[in-house]
Amino acid sequence: MSRKLASIQKIVDIQPIKDADKIELATVLGWHVVVSKSENLKIGDLVCYIEVDSQCPETPMFEFLKDRKYRVKTIKLRGQVSQGLIVPLSAMPEGKYKEGQDVTDLLGITKYDPQAEAEEKLAQENIRKSKNPIHKFLMRYGWYRKFYNKYFNKNSKGKFPSWISKTDEDRIQTMPELFEKASKAQTLFWSTEKLDGQSATYFVEKTKKFGVFSKYEFGVCSRNLRLNNSASGSSYWTIARDKKIEETLIDLLKYYKANRIVLQGEIIGTGIQGNKYHINGYDFYAFNLKIDNCIYDTGTMERILSPYDIETVPIIDDYVPLKETIDEMVEDAKGKSLIYDTLREGKVWRTLDGGNLISFKVINPDFLLKNKE
């Protein structure tokens, strides 16, 4: 299911901004967005809301974002943090719109994804090295590079396994109804530090031949691709070897008498997102463990992995209720990292409800502003 990066939403509040005559603060879902008073927006109006980290197309509609490389970022105007972009329906393509409608594809918006960009660079590198003129010509086109990365890149073993969920938490601002329900019910959550690295997925699956057990298949994945172990200098495979992840997962698979196991986490270190944590080499912090259809809360995952010297993401809160408002959740996400003396990216909140995982992230706006995100 694709993510609603752009959708039709209702303005739920409008507030003045101190010492500002031409702008005001509109609230959509749980987001606060600075808008021009000249738009004459009112509470209850339907608008198109475009989420932070959206990559807009290079079209006249978004020409004003050219200096930001057509990316929707967190900004600060007159001391007010603004996250996202509000487009009046009058500026949208002609048509009938309803609240909640997904218009991401209609506007040609995609998610800004640094890891996908890194994977794209692998393909770009092959343009320089290739001696095949047809291949070199086709590599100029994005559709061909994606196809090549998935099926022919020597570092790639193919598609990300369809039976594994990719690692990308929704932000709490997009989930006001879930937040209100969990807050009123005093649901208890684990909160952990959101690390600014690259997500990695490791799995082991029992395979069968002629209906009987054949072998354990080990897989290593970036956010979007399954990677060969020939990947030169790969941080993913370096972690797999250093942490003995294959041996660990096979051992756990045997212990739990399971067929599939998935371990997901964040890799930080040299050359990754500017190495904000000043790591020499690479470190790995697990945030998700699933054995067959059973997913574990943070504390249980920590107990399971601890004997194997695999750390979980830093735990901040152990079974605590949510704050009273989304604004308080955002304020709570501020602070320093538990790994290094730097701003933390934010928090991830997770709990299990009847075996179902409820999770979301709250990003620290100070981190976003400092890193121009």
Number of C-alpha atoms within 10 A of each C-alpha: 3 8 11 21 21 28 21 24 22 20 20 16 14 19 12 14 16 11 9 11 10 11 19 19 19 22 20 26 17 18 23 22 22 25 20 14 15 9 11 9 17 14 13 13 14 21 24 27 26 24 23 22 18 22 21 24 18 15 13 9 14 13 14 12 18 14 8 11 13 18 22 21 21 23 20 14 11 11 10 15 16 21 24 22 23 24 17 16 16 10 10 15 10 8 6 6 17 12 13 14 13 20 19 22 12 10 16 13 20 19 18 15 12 13 17 15 11 11 21 15 14 16 23 17 11 17 19 10 9 13 10 9 10 9 15 16 12 14 22 13 10 13 10 15 24 17 15 19 22 21 15 14 20 18 21 24 21 20 15 21 15 7 6 12 11 17 17 10 13 14 18 23 23 17 14 17 13 11 21 15 11 16 17 12 11 14 16 19 22 22 27 22 26 23 24 19 23 19 24 27 27 22 24 25 19 17 14 11 8 6 7 9 11 11 12 18 13 16 21 23 24 21 17 19 22 21 23 18 18 12 16 11 9 14 23 23 22 17 17 20 12 11 16 14 21 18 15 17 24 22 12 17 21 10 9 12 11 15 17 20 24 20 19 22 22 22 21 26 21 17 14 19 14 12 16 21 22 15 15 11 14 18 19 25 19 22 25 20 24 17 20 15 10 10 18 19 18 27 13 12 19 21 12 14 17 12 10 14 11 18 18 23 23 19 17 14 15 13 16 13 17 22 16 13 14 20 14 11 19 19 17 15 24 19 16 16 18 17 15 12 11 14 18 25 24 27 27 26 24 20 20 17 10 6 12 11 13 14 17 21 24 24 24 22 22 20 20 18 14 11 10 11 16
